[in-house]
Amino acid sequence: MQQTAYADYTAFQEFAECADNPVMHAIVERRSTRGFEPMALTQDQMETLTTAAIASPSAMNRQSWHFTFCSNSSAIKAVEAEVARLIMEGDDEAAKERMTARHGKVFYNAPTVVFISSDESSIWGAVDAGIAAENIVLAAQSMGLGSVIVGMCRIAFEGENGKTFAHTLHFPEGYRFSLAIAVGTSNVTKEAHEVGEGKVTMM
Ligand SMILES: Cc1cc2nc3c(=O)[nH]c(=O)nc-3n(C[C@H](O)[C@H](O)[C@H](O)COP(=O)(O)O)c2cc1C
């Protein structure tokens, strides 16, 4: 048993096989972006992100997902305000601290948020949604856009106004919120995350 050849994945460029691989570049250069310019995405960018979403693999090709590409700032802000309200009224102190540190920002002023909802009868819904989310963030990265996967807004869809949000965002009947992705032009930089010990085994 041995550990991975390189624990620090940011050093991947040293590996000849990866150096010219644009997919690997997108994978290792992607960061969670927590600050965006107000600039709207172009039609081409939206179409590329949509293609990435619907090209995702899914268990038994059931396509248990639905993607709402929302660039309506009022709708985005309404979800954000609901998340902030529910967290600040709740008793999860860590979430309250996070919300305060992020100045009540859940989507970080992103011009577009992709809401992924999943067929609640599918046992693979959450997995399918996660895989599609990664397709979307890597496509964003490949176009020079920033993105962040946002799970914390789940609370808005579980609260007393959850059905209204699901309706406003056109979740199909029988679908529930899985993940959101905030996407746009980044105005922040971030270091790569540190990788914990023992995350890879070679045998
Ligand atoms: C399922 C999931 C949910 C996440 N939810 C949030 C979130 O609600 N807010 C946020 O700012 N980041 C969220 N993130 C981003 C993680 O915090 C981030 O991926 C992690 O810290 C590693 O940093 P990196 O993405 O820059 O490599 C989420 C990521 C995943 C995969």
The ligand as an SDF file (V2000), in Angstrom:
LIG
                    3D

 31 33  0  0  0  0  0  0  0  0999 V2000
  -22.0910   19.5930   -1.8420 C   0  0  0  0  0  0  0  0  0  0  0  0
  -21.3460   20.8920   -1.6290 C   0  0  0  0  0  0  0  0  0  0  0  0
  -21.9860   21.9330   -0.9620 C   0  0  0  0  0  0  0  0  0  0  0  0
  -21.3250   23.1480   -0.7960 C   0  0  0  0  0  0  0  0  0  0  0  0
  -22.0060   24.1920   -0.2050 N   0  0  0  0  0  0  0  0  0  0  0  0
  -21.4080   25.3910   -0.1110 C   0  0  0  0  0  0  0  0  0  0  0  0
  -22.1360   26.5090    0.3770 C   0  0  0  0  0  0  0  0  0  0  0  0
  -23.3020   26.4260    0.7430 O   0  0  0  0  0  0  0  0  0  0  0  0
  -21.5100   27.7080    0.4120 N   0  0  0  0  0  0  0  0  0  0  0  0
  -20.2080   27.8570   -0.0080 C   0  0  0  0  0  0  0  0  0  0  0  0
  -19.7060   28.9770    0.0350 O   0  0  0  0  0  0  0  0  0  0  0  0
  -19.4980   26.8170   -0.4650 N   0  0  0  0  0  0  0  0  0  0  0  0
  -20.0550   25.5910   -0.5460 C   0  0  0  0  0  0  0  0  0  0  0  0
  -19.3760   24.5400   -1.0690 N   0  0  0  0  0  0  0  0  0  0  0  0
  -17.9870   24.7270   -1.5060 C   0  0  0  0  0  0  0  0  0  0  0  0
  -16.9820   24.0520   -0.5610 C   0  0  0  0  0  0  0  0  0  0  0  0
  -16.9030   24.7920    0.6170 O   0  0  0  0  0  0  0  0  0  0  0  0
  -15.6280   23.9580   -1.2850 C   0  0  0  0  0  0  0  0  0  0  0  0
  -15.7450   23.0820   -2.3860 O   0  0  0  0  0  0  0  0  0  0  0  0
  -14.5070   23.4450   -0.3910 C   0  0  0  0  0  0  0  0  0  0  0  0
  -14.2670   24.3270    0.6610 O   0  0  0  0  0  0  0  0  0  0  0  0
  -13.1860   23.2240   -1.1620 C   0  0  0  0  0  0  0  0  0  0  0  0
  -12.7630   24.4200   -1.7850 O   0  0  0  0  0  0  0  0  0  0  0  0
  -12.5720   24.5140   -3.3670 P   0  0  0  0  0  0  0  0  0  0  0  0
  -13.9260   24.2250   -3.9960 O   0  0  0  0  0  0  0  0  0  0  0  0
  -12.1310   25.9170   -3.6570 O   0  0  0  0  0  0  0  0  0  0  0  0
  -11.5790   23.4990   -3.7890 O   0  0  0  0  0  0  0  0  0  0  0  0
  -19.9860   23.3140   -1.2550 C   0  0  0  0  0  0  0  0  0  0  0  0
  -19.3770   22.2660   -1.9260 C   0  0  0  0  0  0  0  0  0  0  0  0
  -20.0330   21.0780   -2.1240 C   0  0  0  0  0  0  0  0  0  0  0  0
  -19.3530   19.9650   -2.8910 C   0  0  0  0  0  0  0  0  0  0  0  0
  1  2  1  0
  2  3  1  0
  2 30  2  0
  3  4  2  0
  4  5  1  0
  4 28  1  0
  5  6  2  0
  6  7  1  0
  6 13  1  0
  7  8  2  0
  7  9  1  0
  9 10  1  0
 10 11  2  0
 10 12  1  0
 12 13  2  0
 13 14  1  0
 14 15  1  0
 14 28  1  0
 15 16  1  0
 16 17  1  0
 16 18  1  0
 18 19  1  0
 18 20  1  0
 20 21  1  0
 20 22  1  0
 22 23  1  0
 23 24  1  0
 24 25  2  0
 24 26  1  0
 24 27  1  0
 28 29  2  0
 29 30  1  0
 30 31  1  0
M  END
$$$$
